Amino acid sequence: MRAIVIGTGAAGASATAELARRGHHVTTLERFGRGHVMGSSHGATRVFRVSYRKRPYTEWAGAAIPLWRQLEERSGELLLEQTGQIDHGVDEALAEITANYEAGGWSYERMSAGAAMDRWPGMRFETDVLCSPDGGRVFADRTIEALLRLAEADGADLHFDEPALAIARDGSGVVVATNRGDYAADVVVVAAGSWVTELQGWADFGITLPAFSVTEQFPVHFPIRDGFTFPSWINHDDGEASDYHFHYGAYGLESPGEGLKVGVDALENFVDLNTRTLEVPAEAMGIAAEYADRWLPGVDTTTGSAVSCLFTMTEDSDFVLDRSGPIIVASPCSGHGFKFTPILGRILANLAEGHDHGVDQWRLPA
């Protein structure tokens, strides 16, 4: 089978590596350079967790763990560290996560706010805390490069600085036009991240994309004060009775060599991809510092550094993973997709080979 993959973020790199591993002829097109910082998959670390309010994500995160270990064995790289992860915040979130832990047989501990502050004195809590030993962190840049190296070793043809511009029918297959020429294939995996709507030719395949919004988020790394350590964590907040009005609340994790990474969902910062500068607004630094002053006494908020990262959001924060004819749309984004990287490759390769992934809600609009 001839396959084209558009994009080398988490989904695209994993699909490329898996399709090549299965012996398919793979051409991958990336509009930027290798290891670029323009999308959603760059940076040192991401939270890994099985703690989800929606059960399919808990199931898939759990299924991803052995695949992370297989990827580590193949690449010779440490990619997943299960250093522990906690959730705190609104009662409804904790109840839903607990139900999913118990349904899946996952180990967890529920503790009071006081007990949690005794264990992690660098943090403050106002609610009970759920602690999962299966969570932790994954190493993002390292993972992408490992996947690309494995794909190349298995014969994948990687094209950088070559944006895909349009897709069109080519008999039962598809042709992809770029700034350098045309490429024909039996199937195309479109894992273009925030640029998915800029690709021309969807109507030629009768595909209607869901509504995507693209925001620019600015996680901040604060120095960790001596003597403090942190788990990976999620602070769930539904935007009621709070100083902050989050979609997901806030998150953080220790990022080795960088400090404590803190992300606060408080900016509706919609972005024009064609004019984006990567400049971090002072407001973003201020919001993160204000949050950390309240919740994270173990960090120094007088200094810090922030990075720009794109969130490609669906209206319900669910993924889009579906096939229509020779086109596979892969948007496992909405700010929480990286932990699924190795299982995404399996899913997308299965779709390319004509199999289903069995999750009804992660589909293109009918």
ABEGO torsion letter per residue (X at the ends): XBBBBBEABAAAAAAAAAAAAAGBBBBBBBABBBGBAABAABEABBBBBABBABAAAAAAAAAAAAAAAAAAAAAGBBABBBAEBBBBEBAAAAAAAAAAAAAAGBBBBBBBAAAAAAABAABBBABBBBBBAABEBBBAAAAAAAAAAAAAAAGBBBBBGBBBABBBBBEABBBBBBAAEBBBBABBBBBAEAAAAABBGAAAAGBBBBBBBBBBBBBBBBBBBBGBBBBBBBBBBAGBGBABBBAAEBBBBBBBGAEBBBBBBABBBBBBAAABAGBBBAAAAAAAAAAAAAABAABBAABEBBBBBBBBBBAAGBBBBBBBEABBBBBBBGGAAAAAAAAAAAAAAAAAAGBBAGBAABBBBX
